[in-house]
């Protein structure tokens, strides 16, 4: 389906050559010396003037763009996009005690937030209880402290879990956190079939980028697939893995690397599910993705569009999925935390606004906007409100919600979309040659690629080849005083006291029986979720279950690569 016939296109090309030779050449001569290379953050060459002469979708509109809500979903996964329903507005929340975070949840819901997003503290992410020596100094500092079902009950007290969707950012112990959530819902009278939300659970990106793990890669994948298998049968509205490019990008990856390694992780989970004997169309519709949104505006828009097209092709053609829902890449996005600066912190509001707009123009289904103070601490109530208002202003005052895929057909955006897809597939081809993403991770391939990109980025800043406002140019003397959130040092002692009382009051015979059942499942290969669900209901703690994983499935130490 050509947009121009051959003669019209020839005329356009001739006109462009005349413009190049006369108008542009004259303007460049007046400008004198200029930048030699114009590239995106992913080193994609930027054409001088994009146009129909290099729009590769010219002869394949339906194959490359199609219609919103239809294969290949380049223009969005919903036919009406934001005309039908705005993206879900989430603000990451989690700090201090479960009581503290419960209060923040309720405040944000009262301010118009439409979905909960839960941050857990570092001990929980690493599989330790608040009373473990490894938790010293970290309890409640980077997220909410959760060691037991009792903590989870307090966290969601007064919040009807059949009326909200909840996202939980936890990976290595994800199976334990999800079991606790199911148990809390049951206490509210809400069955697992009615629960909607997402648990991150993306263990591969932990080995690639974030480095929060319990067991080695292969046992970790087994635990994950057990959770997916159980949830596929019992939680039809739940997104079982949020395949996360966010942390890959925050570690220093380019947009193309984020796209490639995240899609490759998704492929790894699909292959693991199929190896378990699961029907791909049974679990693939509940996989979702999570992208970072950085500063190169048009490249970020193109990344969302390329990701949807790539996933649709892979699911339909490589994995044989028949259900169109399996082809749809649904995603959450978060503005780039690593782009925020402690210097001139109010500049972070502008950065976040541009990034959020890119995510919306890229067609995100859900969005978190970072707060201006997050380089200092977890956000204050005032800062997180400004971040939420940023989304609401885009949604209700900018007009970008009124048209489906407003940048679709832009010569530059379509060029970037094609280039990002091509370059990401080149990475995936190399990963295939290595035997798949799990083997590539074990060999340290994505880790090395990201480290090299991070090093190049930093050198560009140091040489002032890349300007970061307030960092290496346009600097200001002195510091801007802003209020920051302080976590009371008494949080840890209160959590330890609660945990000690819980361990003394629970039925010890039930605890031993439940822990033995988990240990047996680790050894004989049966699904771990049912015994873990029984265990958390008996108030076996997150740390106690994680210790069983460590004892039965091994611990992991990464080999450093330089």
C-alpha positions, 0 to 999 in steps of 0.5 A: 500500500504505497502512499506515493506513486513512483512519479510523485516519489521521484519528484520529491527525491529530486526536490530534496536533492535540490534543497540539499544542494542549494538551501541547506548547503548555503545555510550550513556554510553560514553556520561554520564548523558544526557537530560532526555526528548527529546520533541518538543516545543509542548511536542511531544516525539521525537523518538531516531531513526525514521524509518519504524517501527513507520511510521504510513503511512506505510499501508495508503499512499494514505489516509494519504499522497496521491499526491500533488494537490489531497485529502488529500493535505498533500503533497501540494495543487498544483500538481507542487507546486513551479515548477509551480509557486513560493509562493507569496512574501509579505512584511507587509507594513504600517506606518505613513500617506497613502502617506508614505505607498504608497511610501513603496508599490511602492519601494517593488514592484520595488524590486520584491515583488509579493503581497501587504500586508497592516498593519493598525494602532491601531486606525483603528484596534479598529474602531477609526478615527485619531481625536478620543481621544482614538487615541492619540499617536497611529496614524500611529505608528503601521501601516498606518493611515486610517480613510476614503475613501480619505486615502484609495485612497491615499494609493493605488494611482498609483497602478492598483488594477487589476494587484496586489493582496492585503492582508489587516490585519484588523479584527473588522472593516474588512467590512469597509476596504473592502468596501473602497477597492472596492470603490477605485477600482471602481474609478480606473475603476476596478470592484469588480469581478476583485479584487484579495487578502485577508482580514484577518477579523478573529474576533474569533482569536481577542477574543482568542489572539489579543484583538482588537474588537468592538462588542461582539463575536456573533454580530461580527460574524454576521458582518463577515458573512454579508461581506462573503455573499456579497463578495461570490457573488460579489468578486469571486477572493477574499479570504474573511477570512484569518483564523489566527493562527499567533496571537494565536501563538504569544500570547504563544500557542504551534504549536499544539494549534495554529493548533487546535484553528485555524482549530476550528475557520475555522470550526466556520466560515463554520458553521456560513455560513451554518447557514446563508443558504449559500452553503458551496461550494460557500464560502469555496474555498475562505477561507484561513489560516495564520500560524506563523512559529517558531523555532522548524524546523521540527515541523513547517514543520509538522504543515503545512502538518497536517493542510492541511490533517485535513482541507480536512477531515473536509470539505469533511466528516464533512461539506459535501463539494463536490468541491475539492477546498473547501477541499484545505487549502491554506495558507499564513505564516509569520516568528515568530515576537515573536522569534526576540530579541532586543539583538544581533539583527542581529541574527534575520536574521538567525532566519527568514531564518530558519523559512522561509525555514521551511514554504517553505518546509512545502508548504506555498502558500505565505510568509512574512519574518520579518525584523531584527529590528522589536523588536524596531520599524516598519522596515526600508527600508534596513531591509525590503529589507534584509527580502525580499532578504531572500525569494528570496535567498531561491527561486532562490539559495537553490534548494528547489523549484525544487522538490515537497514536498522534506521532504515527506516520512521522517520518522520523519516528517511523525511521527510529522505530524501524532502526530500533527494531533492527538493532534489537533483533541483532542483539537477540540473534547473538543471544540465540547463538549463545543458547538463549538468554539464560546461557547469555546471562550465565556467560555475562554477555548482557552485563558486559554490554551494559557496563561498556555503554555506561562507561561510554555515557560517563566519558561523554559527560566528562568530555562535555560531549553530552550536556547535563544541565546543572552538572557539567554546564549551566551550573549554579552556586550553592544548594537549593534547600528542599524538604526530604523524607526522613525514615525514623530509626525506630522503624527497625526496632518496632518491626523487630519487636512485632516480628519477635512477638509474632514468632512467639505467638504462632503455632510452632507445630504448624510452622515446622510442618509447613517448612518441611513441606516447602523443603520437600517440594524443593527436593521433589520438584512439585509446585512450590506455591501451594506449600508456600501459601499454606506456610504464610497463612501459618505466619512462616516468614519471608526470611524463613522461606528464603532460607529454605531456598538457600539451603535446598537450591543454593546461593549465588555469587556473581563472577566479576567481569571487567 
